[in-house]
Structure formats: structure tokens, C-alpha cells
Amino acid sequence: MKYLSCDKSGCYWVRIVPNKKLLPYLKINSTQYIKSLGVISKSKAEPLAARYISEWLQEIDIASDQLTKPTTHQAYQDDLELTNIVKSYSLLNRKLQDHEWDTLDDWKNNSTSAIELNQRIDTLRLGRGSLSDFNLDEYESTLGHLKPETVNQRINRLKSQFIPAFPYLDENTLTIASVQKWLDSYAKTKPHLAYRTLKEYKNAAHSYIKWLIKSQNIAIHDPFPHVDIPNSFRIRNPNHKTREAFEDYQLSKILSHICSVGNMELYDLVLVAMYTGLRIEESLS
């Protein structure tokens, strides 16, 4: 019987390999129809196989008809694409409306001017760019791999430092010059920021911009790899201290003291830290 075969173990298989051109029109997820009928006699296998073969050949015939009518298939693809576009637009439109209402609430509470309100709505509606806080909630939802306190710190830095300086994001507002000017402005603040704090401001903003570009929310060149934290922060910052390594005799003294109090667990941890450079929390994990 055509399409029916038996392997060495006595198991019967029914199998049809359709023309590759028909695969886009068929319901199968592989390149063939195949079904195991089990270890049975040939007389039992043939009627079982016939049912599968009849069903599969019918599907192949329908697919062949669709292949000869590419306009029908193309029309279906066009309708599907249009449906997806409408769905995407509906979701975006709902998100725009929600954001506009939030902005309107800010305006009612006197935290946003009427001019600012109009600018924000025009930016959203007319596609003149992206508002820097428009995708912030979605970005925050991607940070689940970080500790909650780290996420809160990063979002707060964006809200308090980056977003006020860059309310609109496009190729004209987010440039190498504008980002460098933003970083340089902290040299004039009092009290002076620590170098590490400004570096964290920069890293938080860069992480957000990379995500916006990767997720196709903005179409710009990333300016952050081309900007630097002002050198004056390393020089004048009183909080910046150079760490000095322990001398051998100091390490020996520390270990001897730990032994004298009988805290061997701490002794082992100190040894691990000495030879590996691990921090305390890393040694304990």
C-alpha cells in the first residue's frame, strides 16, 4: 500500500511528503505528514492508514488550489497584515490617550504649563518624537532581573535627573553635544556630586536609551558611548579616595587576632576574600 511502511521492529508508519511549495498552505509544522500506527499486523494497518492518507491528500489538494491562486493567498496576507496594524494602532492610541490624561492631571495640579501640555500632546499625536517618560513604565517592567531597590534607584534617577533635562527625545535633542552638556552641568552644582554618583546617572540614562533604541521606540544614534564624565570630578571631589592594600604583616596580625578569639568561620571567610578578592556579601552567598 502506497505511503505505508514497516520498520525493523514491526511498527507500521504512514507517511506523505508533500511538495515544498505547498508547505505555507498546509496545517503541518514540519515538512511531512507522518503517523505511527504501532506494532500491528498489515491487515489492521492498512485500513488505519487509509483514513490518514485520505485526510492528508484532501488537505494537499486544497493547498494545491491555493498555490495556483496566489492573488487569493496574497489578499489573505494583506488582510492579516492590515488587522495586525489596526490592533497595534489601537493599543498605541489607548496608551497615548492614557498618557494625555496623566499630563492633563499634571496641568490641573499646576505642575505642567499649558504650553508644555500642548507640546507634549503634539509630540505624541503628530509623531514629532518621543516623550522621555512615555515608555518608562514599560522599561521598568523589563528590569525584573534586578533587585527591587536597584530598580527603584534607577527609575528615580531617570525621573529626577535625565527626564527633566531631556523631556523630548529625537535626533535633534539627544545628541553627543547635548548629553555632554548635561553631564558637564553637574560640575556647577553645589554640594558637589561624587564621581560615582554622576557615573550612575549616566549609566541609568544610557541603559534606558539603549532599550528605547532596541525596542524601536526611538530611531537615533546612541550618543552615550561618545561622552565622558568631566575630569574635574576625579580631581576636586573630596569624597574620592584611593584605596591602599594591606601589608603582609597587617594581614598576619588580623588573622592571628581572629584565631585568638576562636572565630574560625570568620577566619575562613577572610582567607577566601584575601585570595579571591570577593566582597563580604559574595563570600557569604
N, C-alpha and C positions, 0 to 999 in steps of 0.2 A: 504494500500500500504506500502510495506517494506521501511524503512528509512524515512517515512513521519509521522509527528505527529502534534497535535494541542494543544496549551496551553489553560489555562482558559480564556484568553482574546479573544480567537478566532483566534489567529495568528498561521499560519502554518509554520512548520520548517522542513527542510530536513537535515538529519544528518547521517554521516557514521563515525564510529570509527575504523580505521584500526589497524592491528596488530602492536604492539610497535616496533617489529623488522624491520618493513618497513619504519619507520619514517625517518631514514637518507637518504632514497632514494626518498622520496616524496617532493613535492614542498611546502607543507604547513608549517607554522611556529608554529603550535600548535599540539596537539595530536589527532585532529579530523577535519573532513570536516563538516562544518555547515553553513547553509544559511537560513535567514528569508525570507519567501515568502509573508508576510503581512497578514492582516485580509481579507481573501477572502474565497470563497466557496471551498468545497472539489473538485468539478468538475474542477475548474480552477487551484487548487493547484497541482493536480496530473500530468498534462502534463508539468507544470513548473518544478516540482520535477524530473520528468523523465530525463530531459535534464542534470540537475546537476548530478544525480545519474550515468547516462551513462558515463559522462566525468570523474567523480571521480573513478568509477570502472575500467575504462581503465588505469588510472594512477596507481592504485593499482596493476593491472595485470603486468604492466611494472616493477613496483618496486619488485614484487614477482620474476620475472625472474632475475632481478639483484641480488636479495638476494641468489638465487640458483647458481649464478656465482660469487663468492667472488673474484676470481682472476681478473675478469674484473673490478670490483669496486676498488680493490687494485691497479691495474695498473693505473686507473684514478687518484687515490690519489697520487701515486708515481709521475705521470706526473705533477700533480698540485704542489706538493712539490718541484720538480725539477725546475719548472717555477718560483716559488717564490724565490728559491735560486739564480737563474740566475739574476732575477730582482734586488735582494739585492746586489749581487756582482757587477752588472753594476753600481748601484748608488754609492757603495763604491769605485769602480775603478775610476769613474769620479771624486769623491771627492779627491781621492789620487792624481790623475793627476793635479787637480787644486792646491792642496797644494804643490806639487813638483814644479810647475811653479812659485808659490809665493816664495818658498825657493830659486829657481834659480835666481829670480829677486833680492833677498837679496844678493846672492853671487855676482851678477854682480855689485851691489852697494857697494861691499866690507864690508857688514855688517855680512856676513857669510863666513867662510873659506871653502876651497874645502873639507877638511877632515870632517868638520861639515856637509856639504852638502851631502856627501856620507853616513855618519852615519844616517842622517835623512831619506834619501830615502831607505836605507836598513831596517831601523826600520819600515817604512811604508809597504814596499813590502814584507819583509820576516816575518812579524808578530813577531818581537822580542820584542814588547812592544807597547806603545802608546806615541806619542809626546804630551807633556803637552799642547801645543797650538792648537792641531789638531781639538779638539771639542769645542773650545772656543766660536765660533760664535753660534753654536747650543745651548750651555749652556746659552749664553746671551739672546737668544730668549725665554728662559723659565722664565725670570725674569720680565715679563710684569706686575706682581702684585706689583712691587716696583716702587718708584718714579724714573724718568729718571736720576736725579743727583746721587741717590743711586746706580743705575746700573752702571753708568759711573765710580763712585768711586771704586766699587768692581772690575770691569774689569781692570781698571788702576792699582790697587794694585796687581792683579794677573800677569799682564804683566810686571810690574816693579820690583816686589819682589819675587813672588813664581816661575814663569816660568823660569827666568834666573837661579834660584838655582836648579830647577828640570826640565831640558829640556826633559828627558825621564822618563816615568812612568811605572814601573813594580815592582814585588815583591822584587827585589834586590835594586832598587834605592829609593823607597818610603817606608822606614822602620821607626820604632819608633826612632831608634838611629839617622837616617839622618834628620828626621824632628826636633827632639830635638836639634841637632847640628845647624840646620838652625835658630831656634829661639834664641839659645844661642849666635849666631854670632852677633846679634844686640846689645849685651852688650858692644861690642868693637867699635861700630860706634860713630862718632862724627859729628855733635852735637848729644847728646843722645836723643833717641826716648822717647816719652811719653809712659807710661804703656798702656794707652788706644789705642794708635796708633798701638803698636805691637799686642795687643789683636785683633784689627780689621784686621791686616794682617793675623793672624792665623785663624780668623773666615771666612774670604774670601776664603782662601785656603781650609779650611775644607768643606765649602759649595760646592765648586767645586768638590772636591774629592768624597764627598757623592753622588753627582749627577752622576759622571762618573761611580761609582760602581753600583748605582741603575739602570742606563741606560745600563749596561753591556758593557761599553766601555773599562773598565779595570777590571781584576779579581785579586784583592788583598784584604788583611785585612786592614781596616781603622786604621791608626796609631794615628790619632789626639786625640781620647779620652784618650790616654795614655801619652801625652806630656804636659808640663807645661811652662808657661812664667817664665823666671828666676826671683827669688825673689828679686834680686838686683834692678829690675826696680821699685818696690814699695818703696824701702828704699832710693835709691840715687836720684830718679828723682825729680828735683826741681819743676817740674810742677804739681806734685801730691799733692793736698791739701785736708785736711779733712774739711768737711763742718760742721758748727756749727748751731744748731737750734736757732731760735729767742726765747727770753724770753717773758713771758706773757706781761710784761709792754711795751716791744718793739712793740708787735703786737697791743696792745691797742693804742699806740701812732700813729702807721701807720694808723689804721682805723679812728682815730679821725681826723687826718690831711686830709684824703680823704673826710670825711664828711664836713669838714670846707670849702673845695673848691667846694662842691656840685656835685661831680662826683659819683653818686650813682651806675652807671653801673660798674665802676671800683671797688667800694665798694663790690658789689655782687660777682664780679669775684674773689676778694681777699678772701672773705669768703668761696667760693667754693674751692679755692686752699688750704686754711687752713685746711678745714675739710675732703678733699678727697685726697690731695696730687697730684692733677692733675697739669701738666705743663701749661704754658700760652696758647700754641697753642692747647692743649687738651681742655682747658676750653672754648676757643672761637669756637670750632668745634660743 
